[in-house]
């Protein structure tokens, strides 16, 4: 209809892709194609269970191999699941919240270094692109835990 410039999906798409029976994920992707075939569909990574991203039965593997994101190689490397791009007067930053929970800080530090540089560059263009929006799977701030996930109590 021309009303939308892009669609953003802020995480846990991997679970939709790895439903396991082959039909559900195909149905989901067929439904998604009706939107993503006409406007950019920009997902952020997110997961609730540890996934390797290298086993073709896990959702992260499918996410990395189905979607191609700006400024990343294809398939998306497991150690760079973040990207940014501009839509009109908005700079969109998609970052991985899951690297913040990894025991090895290597990916979190790499993402932070990338983000600092990306925001410095975006700031130079604030006159023409004044808005910056960040998307990620976990909320930046939360006040209570849900079910068995205790992300809110972690720093």
N, C-alpha and C positions, 0 to 999 in steps of 0.2 A: 504493500500500500504506500510505500515511500515515507512512512511515519518514523521509521527507526534507522539509525545510522550503524548500530552494532548491538549485539547481545552479549552480556557478560554473565558468566556462570562461575560463582565464587567458591568452587571446591566440591570435593566428594563425587565428582563425575566418575572417578575410577570405579566406584562401587556399581554404578549403573552399567559400566562396560564389562564388568566381571561377574555377571549374575550366574554364569556357569552353564546354563543350558544351551547357549548358542542362539536360541530363538529370541529370548528377551532382549539381549544386547543388540541383535539385528533389528528388532522392532523399535528399540529406543533410537538407534542410529537412523532408521528410516523416518521416524517422526522428526528427529532433529534436522534431517536433510531439508525438510519443508521450510525451515527457518534459515539454516546455515547455507543453503543454496542461494540465498538472496541478499543476506547481510553478513558481515563478519561475525562469526561466533567465537568469542574469546574466553576460553575457560582458564581458571586459576587452578593450580594443582592442590589437592587435598586428599587426605586419606585418614581412615580411622584405625587401620591395622597396618603393621609394618609390611611393606611391599618392596620387592627388590627392583622392579622395573626391568628385569632381564628375562623373567619367565613369561612366555607368551600366554599363560593362563591368568596372570594377575592384571588388574585394571590399570596399574601404572604403566605397564608395558604397552597396553592398548592405547592409553592416553598419549604416550610418547610417540607412538607410531601412526596414530590416526590424525592427530592435529599437528600443524606446523605453525609455530608462533614467530612473531617478528624478532629479528636479531639473534635467533638460535639456529643451530644446525638441525637437520632432520635425519633420523629421529632425534627428538630432544634428548640431550644427555641427562642422565640421572643427577648429575651434580650442577645443573644449571636450569632449574625449572622456573625461571623468572624472566620477565620481558617487559618492554614498554613500547608504546606507540601513541600517535596522536589521532584523534577523531575531532575534526572541526577545531574548536577552540579549547579542547580538553586534552591534557596529557594523561594517559592511563598507565598506571604501574601495576603489574600483576606480580606478586611476590609469593614465595613459598613460606607459609607459616610453620610447616613441619620441620624445616631445618633448625628452627629454634629449639626443638625438643630432642635433637640428636645429641648423643653423648660426645661425639667428635665435633668440635666447633668449626672445622674446616669449611663446610658448606655455608654455615651461618656467616662466617667472616667474609667469604667470597661474595655472598649476596649483599652483605652490608657495604663492602667496597664498591660493588657495582651500583647499588642504590644511591650512595653518596655521590658518585660520579654522574649518574643519570639525573639526579635532582639538581646538581650544579648546572648541567647543560640545559635542563628544562627551565631553570630560573633565568638563564640568559635570554630566553624567548618569552618571558611573561607578558610582554607588550602585545604579542600576537596570539599567544596561547596562555591565557591567564589562569586557567583552572587545572588543578592536579588532583586526580582521584586514584586512590590505592585500593586494590582488591586482593583478598587472601581468604583462605578457608576458615581459619580460626579468627574469632573477633579480637580486635586490638585490646579491648577492655571487656571484662566480664566480672560479675559479682557472685556467681554461684556455679557449682558443678552440676552436670547433667549425667544421670545414670552412673556408670562406672568411670567416666572420663573426668579427670581432676585437673584439667588445664588451667583453670582459674587460680588455683593455689600455687602454680609454678611461676617463677619469675620470668 
